[in-house]
Amino acid sequence: MKKAKLVLFLGLAVVLAVAFALPGCAPKEAAPGIVIGHPVCLSGKYAKAGEQAIGGIQAIVDWVNDMHGGVEIAGEKVPLDYKYYDCESKKEAVTSFIERLITVDKVDFVIAPYSSGLTLAGAPVAESYGVVYMDHGGASNRIFQQGYKYAVQTIGPGTKYHVGTLDMVHQIDPAAKRVALAYEDSEFARMVLQGAREHAEELGFEVVFERTYTAGVTDLTPLLSDLKAANPDIVLGGGHYEDGQLFAHQMADLDIDVRALSLIASATLPAFYEALGDTAEGVMGPSHWEYGVTYSAEGAEAAGLDWIGPSQDEFVTLFQEALGEPEMIPDYHAAEAGAAVLALVKAIEIADSVDSDQVRAALGDLEFMSFYGVWDVDETGLQVGHSMVDMQWQSGERVIIWPAEAKTGDPCYPKPTYAEIAAGEKCIPE
């Protein structure tokens, strides 16, 4: 019996020794620095935004470690680490991976996935573990109406997306009065619709058409045919990349000529013009950041704000190096994700701690400027400091056209008709 037990013990010891020698089987060692975790959309519906987010976050992590020297805590510089899993743009994967990141990977903080729906899905999990949850891509105001203590927004509220667009049209063309609103039936887009409707009415526009369409729609012809019959001057709509591309394509197919067309979360992406070609000429889109916006350390000093992070050009270079794409220009999905990390780093340094409660308190008091612009949240965690810009496709290039203090060019208004575009005309400001 003793011999049998000895053999069993030795056998078990060998099994354990082999197991711990295999990759992935050893006990997890404590992270050498501060770890941020991220259920990122690398596949599925939001893959394009997810790729941008990874590039933006990794760019800032590299800046923090290589140029900032790490995150300063208790007089020492601590490295920042970034761990992520592909949530495949699915809610159930988001909740599962957030729990895994917190309980297994022992991350210190969590970056939310892209989109309002996925951000909302993950918020209760981060909240239940008392972990700061940095929202970089969820614009719905509703996220911050649930009483979550640890959710903090960088992107800015959805109700503000088309405010600047309406202000611009109202200023340059007071005769344009008829507005059509057609948005995806999603958490984020419904908030944009609400804000657009309210602001349009405040400015004296007449909303002649208002409708939502199902997420994942493959044909917008019935809706757009009804929209055409309403004879609008301007059309505001969209939801995300795929439906925005479909929207613009079928507007052209149905020959719906309007003075202005602005689509959220799609028109700003380089892939939008790549997919549509000249059909995209004149299409506008609200953006949280576009390459060319002139935020700088000097501008921060003039505004009486602290500055943190790389310059715009430094960020672009770091982004390209992070993704191994030397020609890719980051869009606002990358910039807002990177800015969320900068806010977190600054709050950690102010709190002199990685304790979630102390860092959350510091985030609530924080106001600063980075390459992304101004960052400031209210008591609920809703972003109130950041301002939107509007861009437009002109001769195949993205041009910032609003507001005046941020623009890189004048608006092309009214946009060319589809017959003019078919004849080779580009969108060129008068």
N, C-alpha and C positions, 0 to 999 in steps of 0.2 A: 504493500500500500504506500509506504514512504517513497519507494522508488518510482511508483506511478505518479505520485504527486510532484516529485522532483522533475520528472520528464515533462509533465504538464506545465510546470512553472517555467522551465527552460524554453519550452516551445512557445509559450505565451510571450516570454521576453524577446525571443527572436522575432516573432510577428510584430510586436510593438516597435522594435528597433528598425525593422524594415519599413514599417509604415511611416515612422517619423523621418526616415531618410528619403521618402518619396516626395517629389514636388507637390506642394499644396496640402501635405498631410501634417507638416510640423505645426506645433502650437503657434498661434499668431503672436508675434512680438509687438511690444508697444511701439507705436509710431514715433519716429525720431523728431517730429515737429507737429505743427497744427495741421489737421486733416479736414478738408472739406469734401463732402460726398455729394453725388449728383446722379439722380435717375434721368438720364438724358435721352432725347428722342433721336437715336441714330438711324432708325428705320421706321417705316410706317408713315402716317399722314404728315408728321411734322419733321421729317428727316432733314430737310434743307435748313430749317431753323436750328435744329439740333447740331448739325455740323458747324454752323456759324457760332453757336454757343460754346462748343468745345474749343474752337479756335480762340474765341475771346477770353474765356476763362484761363486757358493754358498760357495765353500771351501775358496776362496779368500775373499769374503764378510765377512765370519766368522773370517778369520785371521785379516782382517782390523779392525773389530769391537772389537774382543776379545783380540788380541795380540798386534796390532798396536795402539789400543786405539781409533780408528776412524780416519777420515781424518782431518788433521790440516788446519784450515782456520782462519785467523785473531787471531792466538794464542789460538784457541779453538779446541777441538777434536769433530768432527761432525760424527754421525753414517752414515753408508752406507746401503742403502736399495736396494732390487732387486725385480723387478716386471716383470712377463713374461706372455705371452699368447702363446698357441699352434697354430702355423701358418699352421700346417698340411703339411708342405713342399710345400705350394702353393704360387705362386707369388701374386695373388690377396689378399690373407690373410695377407701376409707380408706388403703390402702397407697400407691396412686397419688398421692393428694393430699398425704400426708405427705412423700413424696419431692419432689413439686413445691414444696411450701412451703419445704423446706429447701434444695433445690438451685437453684430458679429465683427464688423470692420472698425467699430469704435470711433467713428468720425466725430469731430468736435462740432461741426456745423453742416447744414444741408442747403444746397442750392436747389430750388424747385425746378421741375421740368418746364418746357415751353407750353404755352396756352393756358387760358383761364380754367378750363375744365380739368386739366391734369393737375394744375396748381391747387385747385380746390380739393381734388381727390386726395392729395398728399398732405394737406395742411393738418387734418386731425391726427395723423400719425406722428408728425413732428411735434405737435402740441402735446400729445399724450406722453411723450418722452421728455418734454421740456427743452427741446433743442431749437435754436434760432433757425428759421426757415426763410432764406433769402429768395424772394420772388423776383425773377428777372424777366419773365415772359408771360405773366398772368395779369392782364389789364383790367379785368372786371372789378368794378367797385365792390361787388358783393363779397369778394374774398375778405374784405376788411369791415364787413358788417356782421360778421359771425362771432365777434368777441375773441378772436384768436390773439393770444399774447405774444407769440413768438414769430408770427408772419410779418415780414417787412418787405415793402415793394420798392423796386427801382424803376420799372418800366413806365409808370404813370397810368392814371385811370383811363378806362375805355371811353368814358363820357366826353373826354377832351379831344379825341382823335380828329374829328372833322370840324372842330371849332375854328381853327385857323383857316381851313379851306373856305368856309363860309365867310369869314371876315375878309379874306382876300377878294373873293368874287363880289362881295357887297361893296368893297372899296373901289375896285377897278371897273365894275359894270353895274351901277345901281339899277339899270333897267332889267336885269336878270332877276326874275321873281319866282319862277316856277321850279320847284325842287322835287325830284323823285328820290326816294329812299328804298333801297333793296339790299338787304343784308342776309347773311347766313343765319339760320336759327341755332345759334350757339351762345354760350354764356358770354363770351367776349363781344361778339358782334351785336348782340341785343343791347349791350351797354352803349356801344358806339351809336347805334340807331337812336337810343333814348336821348343821348347828349346832342346828336345832330338835329333831331326834331325840335328839342327845346330851344337850341341856339338859333335855328332857322326862324322859328316863330318870334323870338326876341328881336331879330334883325328885320322882321317884316316880310320874310319870304312866305310863299304859299306852298305848303306841302301838297302836291297834286297826286302823289302816288306813294304808298307805303306798304311794303310787304316783306316777309321773310321767306327763305327757301330752305329746304331740308339739307342738312350736312351730308356731304357725299353725293350731291346732285350731279347727274350726268347730262342733263338737258335743261337749259333755262329758257328755251324758246317760248313756252306759254307765258311765263312771267314777263319776259322782255317784250313780247308782243303787246301785252296789256300796258306795260310801261310806255311803249312807243305811242300808244293811243292817247296817253295822258299829256303828250306834247310838252315835256319838261325842258327847261333851259339848261339845267345842270343835273347830273346824276351822281349820287353818292351811294356807295355800297361795298359789297365784298364780305369776306370773312377770313379766309386763309388762302394759301398760294393756289391750290388746284382750282377752287371755285372762282377765284379772281381771274385766273387765266381763261377759264371757260366764259366768264362774264364778258370780258373784253372781246374775245373771239366771236361770240354770238351777237354782241352789239354790232360788230362789223358785218356779220352775215345778214343781219336784219336791216342793215343800213340805217341805224338809229343815230342820227347826227345831233349832237348837243354842243353847247358852248364849252362845257367842262365835264370831264369824267374823272372821278377820284375813287380809287379802290384801296381798301385797307389791306395790310399784311400780304400783299402780292406785288403790286406795281413797283414797290421799292427794290425788289430783288433783281439782280442781274439776270437771273434765269427767266424772268418775265419777258424781257426783250428778246432773249435768245430763243424763246419758244414762239413768240408772236411776230417778231420782226417788225416791219413798218407799221403793222396794225397797232402797235404800242405807242406810236408817235402821238404826243400830246396828252397821253394818259398821266394823271397825277396820283400821288399817294402821300398820306401823312407818314412821317417818320420820326423816330426818337433821336436819330442821329444819321448824318450822311457825311461821307468823306468830303472835306472842304469846310465844314463848320469851324469857326475860328475861336474856339475856347482855348485859353492859354494860361500859364502861370501869371503872366503880366495882367491878363484880364481878371483873374481871381484877386490879385492884389488890389486892383482898381476898384473891385466890387466889395472889398473888405472880407474876402473869403479865403479859407485855407485851400491850398492846392495839393493834390496827391496824384501820383501816377505818371505814366509816360506822356509825352506830347502825342498829338494825333499821328504824326508820321512815324514816331517810334512804335506806337501801338500797331499800326498797319504792318510794319516790318516784323514785329513779334508775332502777330497773327499769321502772317504768311509762313514764317519759320515753324510755327507750332503745327500747322496743317501740311507743311511741305508743298505749299502751292504758291510759288513766287509771283504769280500773276493775279491771284485772287484778291479782290478788294473787299474788306469786311463790310457788312451792312449793319443795321441797327440791332439785329438780334445778337451779333457778336459784341457790339459796343455796350449794350445794356447788361449783358452777362458779365463782361469784364468790370463794368462799373459797380456791379453788386459785390464783387470780390474786393474792390478798392474800399467800399463802404465798410465791409466787414473787417478788413485789415485796420482801417483807421479807428473803428470802434474798439477792437481788441487792444490797440495801443493806448487808447484813452482809458479804457477800463483796467488796463494792466493785468488782464486776466482772460482766460478762455471760458470762464463761467458764463453760461447762457443768460442768466438773469442780469449779470453785470454788463455783458456785451449788449443785451437788448436795451438796457437803460441808456447806454452810451449811444446806440443807434438813434434812439428817440430824441437825443439832444444834438445830434450831429447835423452840421450844415457845411458843405464844402463844394468845390468845383474840381472837375477832372476834364479830360479830353471829351467826355460825354456830356458835359454841362453841369448844371447845378443839381445837387442832391439834398433833399430835405423831406422828412416824413412828418405826418401829424401824429396825434396820440394813438390812432388806431393802426399805424404802420403804413397808411396810404401815402403814396408819393405826391407831394404838393410843390416841390421845388423845381422840377424839371419841365421844360417847355418843348412842345412839338415843333418840327419844321415840316414844310411841304416841298416835295420834289416833283419834277416832271421830266418825262422822256422827250428830249429835243435832239433830233438828228442822231439818234442812237446813244445819246449820253444822258446820264442823270444830272439834272441841274436843280440846285436848291433855289426855290423861287419865293419862299415866305418863311419867316417874317423878314422885313427889310434889313434888320441888323445882322441876319445870318445868311442872306441869300448870296449865291454865286452867279446868278443871272436873273433876267426878267422873265416873267411868265409869258408863254406863248398862248395868247387868248384872243379870240376863241380858238379852240383846237381845230385843225384841218378837218374837213369832211372826209368821209371814207372814199368818196369819188376822187377827191384831191390826193389822198394818200395813195390810191391805186394808180394815179397818174404820175406818182413819183415825188409828190410834194412832201417836204419835211416840215416839222413843227419848228418855226423860227420866229422869235419875238419880233414885233414890228419896231 
